[in-house]
Amino acid sequence: MPEASLILHHYWRSSASYRARIALNLKGLTYAIEPVNLLEDGGQQHAVGYRLINPQALVPTLVHDGHAIGQSLAILEYLDEVFPEHPLLPIEPLDRARARGIALYIASEGQPLMNLRVLQHLEQLHGFDSDAKNAWVRHWLAISFTNVERQLTDSARTGAFAMGSAPGMVECCLVPHAFAAARFGLDMAPYPTVSKIVDNCLVLPAFVSAHPGRQPDTPAEFRLSE
Ligand SMILES: N[C@@H](CCC(=O)N[C@@H](CS)C(=O)NCC(=O)O)C(=O)O
């Protein structure tokens, strides 16, 4: 299948978009990026045109050969099925379930509590200022990292990466979650296994070019120099 037909609609700082970029890069796929600015025009994710490709009004959306796919983990699974080289999931069913379990925990139990729309709701309806919002985010980040750290530490499968010797679906979720932790000032010292895996990822080219600081829509003040 031609790779040139892959378009990722994303926002530079969105952790779900970051997951999809890492996955595309790990697979060595070429893709175009279409920025969707979540903060401009009342949120471009709500624009009528964007909702035609993503009725959930969320980023990311992957468009492959004109077919739109929403939800980052659905995108990862789709990429693994259509482009099986450089798999994101292990081969053995139990290992696959474990990898999915950790990825889903981050994507469905951890990250949603700190989403833009949740924070906007806390501000608009409950009067949270930015300190209160940051404390809220750190609270839920700490719980999720405590549980992921425990799961990784308890497992014989954990090595340089969560499933052994190569990064995959878990790292696609873990690294963006750690990026959010840095953004909101969470101390990562209590999570040495998570931190080791994240550090091992951050030096790899797939993760380097997926970083929020290196995207076409990264504002100048957040842009990484190299
Ligand atoms: N579970 C979704 C989460 C998608 C999501 O919440 N994206 C955020 C950015 S990380 C978003 O579009 N937020 C817009 C909003 O909250 O209005 C996925 O994994 O793709």
The ligand as a MOL file (V3000), in Angstrom:
LIG
                    3D

  0  0  0     0  0            999 V3000
M  V30 BEGIN CTAB
M  V30 COUNTS 20 19 0 0 0
M  V30 BEGIN ATOM
M  V30 1 N -8.6380 8.5280 23.6560 0
M  V30 2 C -8.2930 9.4790 22.6330 0
M  V30 3 C -7.9590 10.7800 23.2560 0
M  V30 4 C -7.9390 11.8750 22.2310 0
M  V30 5 C -7.8750 13.1880 22.9190 0
M  V30 6 O -8.4580 13.3740 23.9980 0
M  V30 7 N -7.1970 14.1530 22.2950 0
M  V30 8 C -7.0830 15.4510 22.9010 0
M  V30 9 C -5.6880 15.9690 22.7810 0
M  V30 10 S -4.5710 14.8840 23.6210 0
M  V30 11 C -8.0560 16.3800 22.2480 0
M  V30 12 O -8.3020 16.3030 21.0670 0
M  V30 13 N -8.6290 17.2860 23.0530 0
M  V30 14 C -9.5270 18.2460 22.5510 0
M  V30 15 C -10.5110 18.6750 23.5970 0
M  V30 16 O -10.3750 18.2550 24.7450 0
M  V30 17 O -11.4100 19.4100 23.2210 0
M  V30 18 C -7.1320 8.9460 21.7940 0
M  V30 19 O -6.3780 8.1250 22.3380 0
M  V30 20 O -6.9940 9.3280 20.6210 0
M  V30 END ATOM
M  V30 BEGIN BOND
M  V30 1 1 1 2
M  V30 2 1 2 3
M  V30 3 1 2 18
M  V30 4 1 3 4
M  V30 5 1 4 5
M  V30 6 2 5 6
M  V30 7 1 5 7
M  V30 8 1 7 8
M  V30 9 1 8 9
M  V30 10 1 8 11
M  V30 11 1 9 10
M  V30 12 2 11 12
M  V30 13 1 11 13
M  V30 14 1 13 14
M  V30 15 1 14 15
M  V30 16 2 15 16
M  V30 17 1 15 17
M  V30 18 2 18 19
M  V30 19 1 18 20
M  V30 END BOND
M  V30 END CTAB
M  END
